[in-house]
């Protein structure tokens, strides 16, 4: 049964199977991804995380830096403050 949010790796593997000659429905079933999602990706649609980056408050680089800083603070035993 396909999951609600397909894994990007599963989608890439299913797309590779289609490129190797496997029918789209079979590849989607084998990798537990939705047929319509796989078909859309094969037609060039991008994931929501990529298409909505201009609507986010932080850029991907800022988000990664903030994540690293929070993890570093947690490793040092200092909980990060809100500000």
N, C-alpha and C positions, 0 to 999 in steps of 0.2 A: 504494500500500500504506500503510495507516495506521501511524503511528509508535507507539512504546511509550508516550510521554508527550505527549499532545496539547497544543498551544500554546493558551493561553487566548484569544488573538485569533482563532485558527482556530475554536474552539468558539463564540465569540460570533458570528462571521460565518456559521457554519453554522446557528446558532439564528435569526439574522435571516433567512436564506434560507427556513427552515421557516415562520417567521412570514409570509413573503411568499407562501407556498403551495407551496414545493418539498417533495416527500416527504422524510422523515427519512433514509432510506437513501441517496437521491441526494445530499442535502446533505452527509451524512457522507463519502461517496465523493469529492465535489467538493473538500472541504476537508481530506481525508486525516486524518479523525478516526474513532475507533471508533463504530459505530452505538450500542452500549450506553452509551457515555459520553455521547454527544449526547442520547440518549433520557433518561438519568438527569438530565442538566442541565435538560432541558425539563420534567421532572417535579419539579424543585426541589431536586435533590441539590446539595450544595456540594463544592468541591474539597477534597482531603485537607489541603492546606496551611491551609485556613480551619477545617475541622472539628476539627483536632488542635492548635489554638493553645494550649489550656489544658494540654497535655502538654509544652510546650516550656519550656526553662529561661529563655529571654529572650522578652520581648514583642516584637512587631513593631517598635515604636518603639525599644526598646533595641537590637535587631538592626540597624536602619538607622543609629542613632547610632554604634554600634561599627564598622560598615562604613565610614562616612564618616571616622571617626578613623583607622582602619587605612590608608585610601587617602591621607589627609592626611599621615600619618607616612611612607608610602612616597614621596610626592611630595617631601617634605622631605629624603629620603635617610636617615631614621632608621627602621630596621626596628622594628616594634612588639615589645615584650617579651611573654612569656606571661602574666605577672601583670597 
